[in-house]
Amino acid sequence: GYGGLYSNSSVAFNIAIGSSLYSNTSGSYSVAIGDGSMFLNTSGGESVAVGAYAIRNSTVGFYNVGVGIYALEKMSGSFNESSNNTGLGTRSGRSMKGEGNTGVGMNSLRADTTGGVVLMKYNTAVGFESMYSIDGLPEYNVAIGYQAMYNGGTTSTYNIGIGPNALTNNDGDHNIVISTINGGSGLATGDYNTLVGSQFTLAANDDSLAVFGNNLGMAA
């Protein structure tokens, strides 16, 4: 398509359909399909971008997979800030950069929604808007379910949230929540909690709780 591999010189083993891989000069072994996909890539490679603007801004990243319109669009920076990431779904990973992240579902791992780009590492988000609108430097989190870990805080690390709305608005560490609805949603800064059940009412800073059951109120 028009503009595909526009700047290509001597490299080979790339496939570009649409105005994709436009700036590529030395990257190899990539597939870019869709207008603007891998558009700014210069030397990165071994990646797959399918959808308009997928992996658009990355210049030197390797081993990325972005499938969906705007998937991994704004990811940029050094090799360690733009490699080994997967975004599957419309706008999955759109506003993040980092390494070792996996987002599956529309708006999963979309990160900051105000125009900024959030650095994150080794997170897994599966489900519609899982880890959506998260800020700061989240690391080593697992969010599975509709809006799991939605609107997370600046330092969320080593958390597991499974279930719809699990650990929303959370800025704590080392929490495990497995819930059918709204599990741990009031836990703003608490750490080292294990909650299994549904509809917990927690104090914002509860720590080191082990709770199993339903409709339990523990707010201070």
N, C-alpha and C positions, 0 to 999 in steps of 0.2 A: 504494500500500500504506500501511498504518498508519504515520504519522509522516513520510511522504515530504514534503519541502518544508514542514515544519512551521512554520518561522519566516519563510517567504517573504512578502515584502510587495508590492513593485511590480515586481520583476524578472521577466523572461520568458525564453523560449527555453531552458528546462531540461526534462529528462526525468528523473523519479525513480520508480523501481519498488522497493518495499520501504521499509524505514525508512532512507531515504537522503536526502542533502542536508538533513538535519534542521535544521541551524543556519544554513542559507543565508539571507542577507538582501539581498545586492546582487550576487552572482555570477551570470553568465549564460553561456549556450551550453555547458552541461555535460550529460552523460548519466551517471547513476548507477543501477546495477541491482544489487540485493543488500542484505541486511540490514546496516546500518551503513556502507555505502559513501559516501564523502565526507561522513561524518556531521558533522564539526566545521567544514566549510567555511563561511565567512561571505561573503567577497568575492572569492575566487578563481574562475576560470572557464576555459572552453574546454578542458575535460578530459573524459576518459572513464574511468569506474570500473565494472568488471563483476566481481562476486563479493563475498561477504560481507567487510566491513571493508576493501575495497580503497580506498586513499587516504583512510583514515579520519581521520587527525589533522591533515592539512593544512588551514590556515584561509585562506591568501591565495595559494596556488600557482596557476600557470597552465600550460597546455599539457602536462599530464601524462596518461599512459595507464597504467592499472593493470588488468590482466585476470588474475583468479585470486584465490582466497581469500587474504586478508591481503597481497595485492600492494601494495607501497608504503604499507603500513599506518601506520607510525610517522613517516613523513616530516612534518616541521613546521618552523616558523621563518619567516624573512623570504621575500620573493619569490625572492631568489637562493639560498635554502636549500631551496626546495620547488617548483621549476618546471623544465619541460623535461626531465622524466624519464619513462622507460618501463620498466615491469615486467610481463613476460608469463610467467605460471606461478605456481603456488601458492607463496606466501611470497617471491616474487621482489621484491627490494628492501625487504623488510619492515622492517629495522632501519637504514635509511640515510636521510640527507637530503643535499641538495645540488642540483646542476644539471647537466644534460647527460649523465646516466647512462642506460645501456640494459642491462637484464638480460632474458635470454630463457632460460627453463628453470626448473624447480622449484628453489627456494632460491638461484637466481643473485643475486648482489649482496645477499645477505641481511645481510651485514656482521655486527656484533657479535651473539653469541647469548646473552649474559649479561644482557640486558635494556636495555643502553644503545643509543644511536643514534649512528652514525658519519657524520661529514661527509665526503663524497667528491664529486669533480667529474670529469666528462668521461671516465668509464670505460665500457667495453663488455665485457659478460660473456655468453657464449652457451654453454649446456650445463648439465646437471644439476650443481648445487652449484658452478658456476664463480664465483670470487671470493666464496666462502662463508666466513663466520667471519673476515672481514678486519677489521683494526683501524686506528686512526689517521686519517690524511688521505690516502688513496690518490687519485692523480690521473693522468689520461692513460694508463691501462692498457688493454690488450686481452687478454682471456682467452677462449679458444675450446676447448671440450672438457670431458669429464667431470672435474670437480673441478680444472680449470685455475686456478692461483693460489689454491688453497684455503688457508685459514689464513694469509693474508698479514700482513705486519708493519705497523708504524706509519707508515712513510714511503715506501712503495712508489710509485714514479712512473716513467712513461715505459717500462713493460715490455710485452713481447708474449709471451704464453705460448699455444702452440697444441698441442693434444694432451692425452690423458688424464693428469692429475696434473702437467701442466707447471708449473714454478715454484711448487710448493707450499711452504709455510713460508718464503716469500721476503720479505725486507725490503730488497732492493736496488733499484737504479735502472738504467735504460737497458739492460736485458737483453732478448735475443731468444732464445727457445727454441722450436724446432719439433721435436716428438718423438712417437714412437709410444707410449712408456710411460715414466713417471717422469723426464721430462727436467728436469734442473736442480733436483730436489727437495732436494738437499743444500746448495743455494746460499743460505745464510741472509742474508748481508749483502753479497755480491759485486755489483760494478757493471760495466757496459760489456762484458758477455759475449755472444757469439753461439754458440749450440749447436744443431746440427742432427743428429738421429739418435735414439738411444734408450739408456736405462739408463746415464746418466753417473754417475760417482762423483766428486763434487767436494768440495774444501775449502769450509768455510762462508764464507770471505772471498775466494775467488778473484776476480780482477779482470782485465778486458781480455783474455779468452781468445776465440779463434776455433776451435771444435772441430767437426769433421764426421766422424761414424762411429757405431759401436755398441759398447756394453759397454766403454767406456773408463774407466779409473780414473785420477783426477788428484788424489785427496785427499792432503793433506799429512799 
